[in-house]
């Protein structure tokens, strides 16, 4: 692509961003180019923000939506590359030993783990810690990302009433 064409495409790109005052309550982790689900687009940008505070799962979902609008939600970790990126960013920011809510949930009616933020899509990638998920999950079990250190991170089935920090994922719209 010529530099001029790239500049024209960049000028034509508008980014729906959350209000700066709202985002200040979060720490920007980084962004990834992920395969697009939209026809005609090869990739789309996803940005990740960690809360500086804790909340229960439902409050975390609501806060991500309130802060980032319709393009924001609790994180769905859909690939090894996405998991690695998150782990690296969390480690660099000194948050080792922390747990974070994701949008993962156990759906008792279908007896399956799904991403709430991706319209109930089943997990296509998993990173469960040893002994997880719990053998007898119920409708209140959610997926938390447990980051021990750069060498040890994974998912745990956690009851939605526990409080922990969370990661919001924001889809940049063209």
C-alpha positions as CSV (number, residue, x, y, z in Angstrom):
1,X,0.0,0.0,0.0
2,X,1.3,3.5,-0.8
3,X,2.0,5.8,2.1
4,X,-0.5,8.3,0.7
5,X,-3.3,5.6,0.5
6,X,-2.4,4.6,4.1
7,X,-2.8,8.2,5.2
8,X,-6.1,8.5,3.4
9,X,-7.4,5.3,5.0
10,X,-6.2,6.5,8.4
11,X,-7.9,9.9,8.0
12,X,-11.1,8.2,7.1
13,X,-11.0,6.0,10.3
14,X,-13.0,7.3,13.2
15,X,-12.6,5.7,16.6
16,X,-15.5,5.6,19.0
17,X,-13.6,6.0,22.3
18,X,-14.9,6.1,25.8
19,X,-14.7,9.4,27.6
20,X,-11.2,10.2,29.0
21,X,-12.6,10.9,32.5
22,X,-14.2,7.4,32.7
23,X,-11.1,5.6,31.4
24,X,-8.9,7.2,34.1
25,X,-10.5,4.7,36.6
26,X,-8.8,1.9,34.5
27,X,-5.2,1.1,33.6
28,X,-4.6,0.6,29.9
29,X,-2.9,-2.8,29.3
30,X,-2.4,-2.8,25.6
31,X,-4.1,-3.7,22.3
32,X,-4.1,-6.6,19.8
33,X,-5.1,-7.0,16.2
34,X,-7.5,-10.0,16.2
35,X,-9.2,-11.7,13.3
36,X,-12.4,-9.8,12.4
37,X,-15.9,-11.2,12.6
38,X,-17.1,-8.5,10.3
39,X,-17.4,-9.3,6.5
40,X,-14.8,-7.6,4.4
41,X,-12.4,-6.9,7.3
42,X,-9.4,-9.1,8.0
43,X,-8.5,-7.7,11.5
44,X,-9.9,-5.4,14.1
45,X,-8.3,-3.8,17.1
46,X,-9.1,-4.7,20.7
47,X,-7.9,-2.6,23.6
48,X,-7.7,-4.0,27.1
49,X,-8.1,-2.1,30.4
50,X,-7.7,-3.4,34.0
51,X,-9.8,-1.9,36.7
52,X,-8.0,-0.3,39.6
53,X,-10.7,-1.6,42.0
54,X,-12.6,-4.7,42.8
55,X,-16.2,-5.7,42.3
56,X,-18.5,-8.7,42.0
57,X,-19.0,-10.2,38.5
58,X,-22.3,-8.6,37.6
59,X,-21.0,-5.1,38.7
60,X,-17.9,-5.7,36.6
61,X,-20.0,-6.4,33.5
62,X,-22.0,-3.3,34.1
63,X,-19.0,-1.1,34.7
64,X,-17.4,-2.2,31.5
65,X,-20.6,-1.4,29.6
66,X,-21.1,1.9,31.3
67,X,-17.5,3.0,30.8
68,X,-16.8,1.7,27.3
69,X,-20.3,1.7,25.8
70,X,-21.7,-0.8,23.4
71,X,-18.2,-1.7,22.1
72,X,-16.9,-2.6,25.6
73,X,-17.4,-5.7,27.7
74,X,-15.7,-7.9,30.2
75,X,-12.8,-9.7,28.5
76,X,-13.3,-12.9,26.5
77,X,-10.0,-14.7,26.1
78,X,-10.4,-16.5,22.7
79,X,-6.9,-17.5,21.8
80,X,-3.5,-18.3,23.1
81,X,-2.1,-15.1,21.6
82,X,-4.7,-13.1,23.5
83,X,-4.0,-15.0,26.8
84,X,-0.3,-14.4,26.4
85,X,-0.7,-10.7,25.7
86,X,-2.8,-10.3,28.8
87,X,-0.4,-12.2,31.0
88,X,2.5,-10.2,29.7
89,X,0.8,-6.9,30.2
90,X,-0.4,-7.8,33.7
91,X,3.1,-9.0,34.6
92,X,4.8,-5.8,33.3
93,X,2.4,-3.7,35.5
94,X,3.4,-5.5,38.6
95,X,0.0,-7.2,39.2
96,X,1.4,-10.7,39.8
97,X,-0.7,-12.5,42.3
98,X,-3.9,-10.9,41.2
99,X,-7.1,-12.3,40.0
100,X,-9.4,-10.7,37.4
101,X,-13.0,-11.3,36.2
102,X,-13.5,-12.4,32.6
103,X,-16.9,-12.7,30.9
104,X,-16.7,-16.5,31.1
105,X,-19.7,-18.2,32.8
106,X,-21.1,-21.7,33.3
107,X,-24.5,-22.0,31.7
108,X,-26.4,-24.7,33.6
109,X,-29.1,-25.2,31.0
110,X,-26.6,-26.2,28.4
111,X,-24.0,-27.5,30.9
112,X,-21.2,-25.6,29.1
113,X,-18.8,-22.8,29.7
114,X,-19.5,-19.7,27.5
115,X,-18.3,-16.2,27.0
116,X,-21.2,-13.9,28.0
117,X,-19.7,-11.0,26.1
118,X,-19.6,-12.9,22.7
119,X,-23.3,-13.6,22.7
120,X,-23.1,-16.9,24.5
121,X,-20.4,-18.4,22.3
122,X,-18.8,-21.6,23.7
123,X,-15.1,-21.5,24.7
124,X,-12.9,-22.3,21.7
125,X,-9.7,-21.9,23.7
126,X,-9.1,-22.8,27.4
127,X,-6.4,-22.2,29.9
128,X,-7.7,-23.8,33.0
129,X,-5.4,-24.1,36.0
130,X,-4.7,-27.6,37.3
131,X,-7.8,-29.1,39.0
132,X,-10.1,-26.6,37.2
133,X,-12.8,-26.1,36.4
134,X,-14.6,-27.4,39.4
135,X,-16.1,-30.8,39.0
136,X,-19.6,-29.7,39.9
137,X,-20.2,-26.1,38.5
138,X,-23.4,-24.3,39.1
139,X,-25.1,-21.3,37.4
140,X,-23.1,-18.9,39.6
141,X,-19.7,-20.1,38.5
142,X,-17.7,-17.6,36.4
143,X,-14.2,-17.7,34.9
144,X,-11.5,-15.7,36.7
145,X,-8.0,-15.1,35.3
146,X,-5.5,-15.9,38.0
147,X,-2.2,-14.4,37.4
148,X,0.5,-15.8,39.7
149,X,3.6,-14.6,37.8
150,X,4.9,-14.5,34.3
151,X,5.3,-18.3,34.3
152,X,2.0,-19.2,35.9
153,X,-1.4,-17.9,35.0
154,X,-4.6,-19.6,34.1
155,X,-8.4,-19.8,34.7
156,X,-10.3,-20.7,37.7
157,X,-14.0,-21.4,38.3
158,X,-15.1,-18.8,40.9
159,X,-18.5,-17.9,42.4
160,X,-19.9,-14.6,41.0
161,X,-20.3,-13.1,44.5
162,X,-16.5,-12.9,45.1
163,X,-14.9,-9.5,44.6
164,X,-11.9,-9.0,42.4
165,X,-10.5,-6.7,39.8
166,X,-11.5,-7.1,36.2
167,X,-10.4,-6.6,32.6
168,X,-12.5,-4.8,30.1
169,X,-12.1,-5.3,26.4
170,X,-12.9,-2.5,24.0
171,X,-13.5,-3.1,20.2
172,X,-12.3,-0.2,18.1
173,X,-14.8,0.5,15.4
174,X,-13.8,1.8,12.0
